């Protein structure tokens, strides 16, 4: 009986453990942040702040890239209610495929923001 109970508890904990992991699409972005501006801790940006940077970066995309990005986000996120995170992750994947991830990360680093905690970011340089 104890073994069955322990197994049930372990199975219930699995989804929670998986949620704490960094999504695969964020890993290259976080690595680039660590390379370009490690002291700013920008991996702690809120999804809304990251989305804002993505909106500002959209004018760098060609028409074909913009369409491909819309298709990627639509295909990946159409059936998921995940707030901005799904779209952000799909966009990061697209930037990586378009070889724009370094340029995008540079724009984020140049923003002057620094984060002290998750979604706790302030402008520290002009």
C-alpha positions, 0 to 999 in steps of 0.5 A: 500500500505504501509503495502504491501511495508513493508511486502515485505521489511521484507521478503527480509530481512529474508535471510540476518538475517539468514545468520548472525546466527552461523551454528548449526554445529559450535556451539559445536566447538565454545563452546569448544573453549570458554571452552579451550582457550577463550582468543584466540578468535579462533572462528574468524579463517578464513575458510581456516585456519580452513580447514588447522587444519582439514587437519592436524588432519585427520591422527587421524581418523581411515579408517572407520572415514575417509570414513564416513567423506568423505561421509558426506562432499560429501553428504552435499556439492555436490550440494552447492557452498559454498567454504570451509564453507560447508566442514568445517561445515560437518567435525565439525559435523563428529568430534562431532559424532566421539567424537573427537571434544574436541581433535580437539579443543585442537589442534586448541587451542595449535596452538598458534594463537590468533585472533583480528578480523574475519580472522585476526589471528596471532601466539602469542605463540611459 
